[in-house]
Amino acid sequence: MTHRLSLRRAGLAVAGAATATVLAAAPAMAHHCFIPMYSLKGPVSANWFVVSAELGAQFEHGYVAACPEAVDAGYAALRAEKLPVGIKIRDDMVIGDPKHTGRMNPNGANGKGLEYFEAGSELPFQMIDTWVEGANSVDCEAV
């Protein structure tokens, strides 16, 4: 069991480093787009990098939930607020690129679908902060 935990922690460290690269580069890649995810069970693609609220919290705040119940409470808080549980980031191209078309995709930057970092969306940070608040509401020592 200890071996599994150390492998999981190593995996989280690698994922955290990759997330750090993507989120830290967000201002630099301001023309890139992302899609809010309301389930983490969707299809995966090599074209999109998925950042869950849990992983985002680890990178953005150095926060790791102390127990599985705290993780669940974080996601429950997101569902209660109707916020995404993760985001998919596209960094190899931009769908409806405003720099190439002169305007943003008309369905973009509305908080519901395709979003652009360039549009100043706070959605990823609302997602992370809400998840942390929900996770912090659990007393893991009492569970």
C-alpha positions as CSV (number, residue, x, y, z in Angstrom):
1,M,0.0,0.0,0.0
2,T,2.8,2.4,0.8
3,H,4.4,1.7,-2.6
4,R,1.0,2.6,-4.3
5,L,0.8,5.8,-2.3
6,S,4.4,6.9,-3.3
7,L,3.6,6.1,-6.9
8,R,0.4,8.1,-6.7
9,R,2.3,11.0,-5.2
10,A,5.0,10.8,-7.9
11,G,2.2,10.8,-10.5
12,L,0.6,13.8,-8.9
13,A,4.0,15.6,-8.8
14,V,4.4,15.0,-12.6
15,A,0.9,16.0,-13.3
16,G,1.3,19.1,-11.1
17,A,4.4,20.1,-12.9
18,A,2.6,19.8,-16.2
19,T,-0.3,21.8,-14.9
20,A,2.1,24.4,-13.5
21,T,3.6,24.8,-16.9
22,V,0.2,25.2,-18.6
23,L,-1.4,27.5,-15.9
24,A,1.7,29.6,-15.4
25,A,1.9,30.1,-19.1
26,A,-1.7,31.1,-19.4
27,P,-0.9,34.8,-19.6
28,A,1.8,34.2,-22.2
29,M,-0.5,32.0,-24.3
30,A,-3.4,34.4,-23.8
31,H,-4.7,33.5,-27.3
32,H,-5.4,29.9,-26.3
33,C,-8.8,28.5,-25.5
34,F,-10.3,26.1,-23.0
35,I,-13.6,24.4,-22.4
36,P,-15.2,24.1,-18.9
37,M,-15.8,20.4,-18.0
38,Y,-18.8,19.4,-15.9
39,S,-17.7,15.8,-15.7
40,L,-14.2,14.3,-15.6
41,K,-15.4,11.2,-17.3
42,G,-15.5,12.6,-20.8
43,P,-13.4,11.4,-23.7
44,V,-9.7,12.2,-23.7
45,S,-7.7,13.6,-26.6
46,A,-4.1,14.3,-27.2
47,N,-5.1,17.8,-28.4
48,W,-6.5,18.9,-25.0
49,F,-4.8,19.0,-21.6
50,V,-7.3,18.4,-18.8
51,V,-6.9,20.2,-15.5
52,S,-9.2,19.0,-12.7
53,A,-10.2,21.3,-9.9
54,E,-8.2,19.1,-7.5
55,L,-5.1,19.3,-9.7
56,G,-5.6,23.1,-10.2
57,A,-5.8,23.6,-6.4
58,Q,-2.6,21.7,-6.0
59,F,-0.8,23.9,-8.4
60,E,-2.4,27.3,-7.8
61,H,-2.5,27.1,-4.0
62,G,-0.2,24.1,-3.1
63,Y,-3.3,22.6,-1.6
64,V,-3.8,18.8,-1.3
65,A,-7.0,17.5,0.3
66,A,-6.3,15.6,3.5
67,C,-8.8,12.8,2.8
68,P,-11.0,11.4,0.1
69,E,-14.1,12.9,1.8
70,A,-12.5,16.3,1.4
71,V,-12.0,15.7,-2.3
72,D,-15.6,14.7,-2.6
73,A,-16.8,17.7,-0.7
74,G,-14.8,20.0,-3.1
75,Y,-16.5,18.5,-6.1
76,A,-19.9,18.7,-4.3
77,A,-19.3,22.4,-3.7
78,L,-18.6,22.9,-7.5
79,R,-21.8,21.0,-8.4
80,A,-23.8,23.1,-5.9
81,E,-22.5,26.3,-7.5
82,K,-23.0,24.9,-11.0
83,L,-19.3,25.4,-11.7
84,P,-17.0,23.2,-13.8
85,V,-15.1,20.4,-12.2
86,G,-12.2,20.8,-14.6
87,I,-11.1,22.6,-17.8
88,K,-9.7,21.3,-21.1
89,I,-7.0,23.5,-22.5
90,R,-6.2,23.6,-26.2
91,D,-2.6,24.9,-26.6
92,D,-1.8,23.9,-30.2
93,M,-4.4,26.0,-31.9
94,V,-7.3,28.3,-31.1
95,I,-10.8,27.5,-32.2
96,G,-12.4,30.6,-33.6
97,D,-9.1,32.5,-33.1
98,P,-9.9,36.2,-32.8
99,K,-6.4,37.1,-34.0
100,H,-7.0,35.3,-37.3
101,T,-10.7,36.0,-37.8
102,G,-10.8,39.5,-36.3
103,R,-13.5,38.5,-33.8
104,M,-14.1,35.8,-31.2
105,N,-16.3,32.9,-31.8
106,P,-19.8,34.2,-31.1
107,N,-20.4,31.3,-28.7
108,G,-17.1,31.9,-26.9
109,A,-16.2,33.7,-23.7
110,N,-19.7,33.3,-22.3
111,G,-18.9,31.1,-19.2
112,K,-20.7,28.1,-20.7
113,G,-18.7,26.8,-23.6
114,L,-15.6,27.7,-25.4
115,E,-13.5,30.2,-23.4
116,Y,-10.5,32.3,-24.2
117,F,-7.7,33.1,-21.8
118,E,-7.5,36.4,-23.7
119,A,-11.0,37.3,-22.7
120,G,-9.9,37.4,-19.0
121,S,-12.2,34.5,-17.9
122,E,-12.1,34.0,-14.1
123,L,-13.9,30.7,-14.4
124,P,-10.8,28.5,-13.8
125,F,-9.9,30.4,-10.7
126,Q,-13.5,30.4,-9.4
127,M,-13.5,26.6,-9.9
128,I,-10.3,26.1,-8.0
129,D,-11.2,28.4,-5.1
130,T,-14.7,26.9,-4.7
131,W,-13.2,23.4,-4.7
132,V,-10.7,24.3,-2.0
133,E,-13.4,25.9,0.1
134,G,-15.5,22.8,-0.2
135,A,-12.6,20.5,0.6
136,N,-11.6,22.6,3.6
137,S,-15.1,22.2,5.0
138,V,-14.4,18.6,6.0
139,D,-12.7,17.7,9.2
140,C,-10.6,14.8,8.0
141,E,-9.5,13.9,11.5
142,A,-13.1,13.3,12.5
143,V,-13.9,11.1,9.5
